[in-house]
């Protein structure tokens, strides 16, 4: 009999749907996803994006799923429901776990009341618990007393969880620092559908010059791309400050900075760009999942200067297009995906001078810039869904011995 695996997350997420399909394709695993709310499968308002969002990728195809009933009032149509420790307050998972005769449950995150209830229900029924979360040592800095309290908290969490699934180096370090034994941590890296984004970039390359002409980009000018919400945490204003120092430099071929995304800071950023780097900054607006590959293909290098970023999956996406990447040292993906001098650069967070240095170092040599892009593609080729499935299978084999076919993938 296939291993019966439940998956619990607050709502369908565009990055996760293709991974769930891939896991469910394993011949000896039957996956059922449980969602506390399904608001994301319809159009919904998103303040951070400064607009209404409707994902143009399938979120509920290729695997079994169920939306749990809720105790809290229903959200007004088109509005994003509150998501915090208590909400969405769903129920009915315990009965579904028992009826489905699940062997294991995989939780995405632990800072939810419903997830703690799920752990308790699973333990009562002998169902093994796997946990995947984004926390890192830098995601919420703590003093000595709070660090000690966190370790005590993890003693309890460690008794409720059978295996921890690490998304990367920082996340793994977080578990180790909080007392989780190394043999209980399995690598299930934060990844995207590499094949999808690679194919999208290849298709976009055939119309690259047409897209450049639409944007009024002169031939030979390199493009530095920022693709994220236009919010303070992503540090877009600091990026304009740094870019303003080098945008007119002929040694860098007078680069262009392109912002792909929207958000509450857009008007202020447009005014700042007009003052500090007139004519050298383009605002492309919100880009759908289908449109993003053409932005990745358009650029010569990508930058994410966030003051805090648990991972930054946009980095995975742009690396699939074979582009150099520049990130702050507070981006969770940095130690795993960005190799300074090989495929990009890492700079000190909130240090505009160091950000300027990193941009200059990446753009100054066109030949090395192209080589860094090729190296990005090499690195990301070993960081995808196949590695996720291998790590997940290793965790399941450890906690549910004898349930999986050896070597099945």
Secondary structure as GFF3:
##gff-version 3
##sequence-region A 1 409
A	DSSP	beta_strand	3	9	.	.	.	ID=ss1
A	DSSP	alpha_helix	14	24	.	.	.	ID=ss2
A	DSSP	beta_strand	29	35	.	.	.	ID=ss3
A	DSSP	three_ten_helix	39	41	.	.	.	ID=ss4
A	DSSP	beta_strand	44	46	.	.	.	ID=ss5
A	DSSP	three_ten_helix	47	49	.	.	.	ID=ss6
A	DSSP	beta_strand	51	53	.	.	.	ID=ss7
A	DSSP	beta_strand	64	67	.	.	.	ID=ss8
A	DSSP	beta_strand	69	70	.	.	.	ID=ss9
A	DSSP	beta_strand	90	91	.	.	.	ID=ss10
A	DSSP	alpha_helix	93	100	.	.	.	ID=ss11
A	DSSP	beta_strand	104	108	.	.	.	ID=ss12
A	DSSP	alpha_helix	113	124	.	.	.	ID=ss13
A	DSSP	beta_strand	128	132	.	.	.	ID=ss14
A	DSSP	alpha_helix	144	160	.	.	.	ID=ss15
A	DSSP	beta_strand	163	166	.	.	.	ID=ss16
A	DSSP	alpha_helix	169	177	.	.	.	ID=ss17
A	DSSP	three_ten_helix	182	184	.	.	.	ID=ss18
A	DSSP	beta_strand	185	187	.	.	.	ID=ss19
A	DSSP	alpha_helix	194	205	.	.	.	ID=ss20
A	DSSP	alpha_helix	208	215	.	.	.	ID=ss21
A	DSSP	beta_strand	223	227	.	.	.	ID=ss22
A	DSSP	three_ten_helix	232	234	.	.	.	ID=ss23
A	DSSP	alpha_helix	236	244	.	.	.	ID=ss24
A	DSSP	three_ten_helix	250	252	.	.	.	ID=ss25
A	DSSP	beta_strand	256	260	.	.	.	ID=ss26
A	DSSP	alpha_helix	266	276	.	.	.	ID=ss27
A	DSSP	beta_strand	281	285	.	.	.	ID=ss28
A	DSSP	alpha_helix	289	298	.	.	.	ID=ss29
A	DSSP	beta_strand	301	304	.	.	.	ID=ss30
A	DSSP	alpha_helix	313	319	.	.	.	ID=ss31
A	DSSP	beta_strand	324	328	.	.	.	ID=ss32
A	DSSP	alpha_helix	334	337	.	.	.	ID=ss33
A	DSSP	beta_strand	344	347	.	.	.	ID=ss34
A	DSSP	alpha_helix	352	363	.	.	.	ID=ss35
A	DSSP	alpha_helix	366	380	.	.	.	ID=ss36
A	DSSP	alpha_helix	385	399	.	.	.	ID=ss37
###
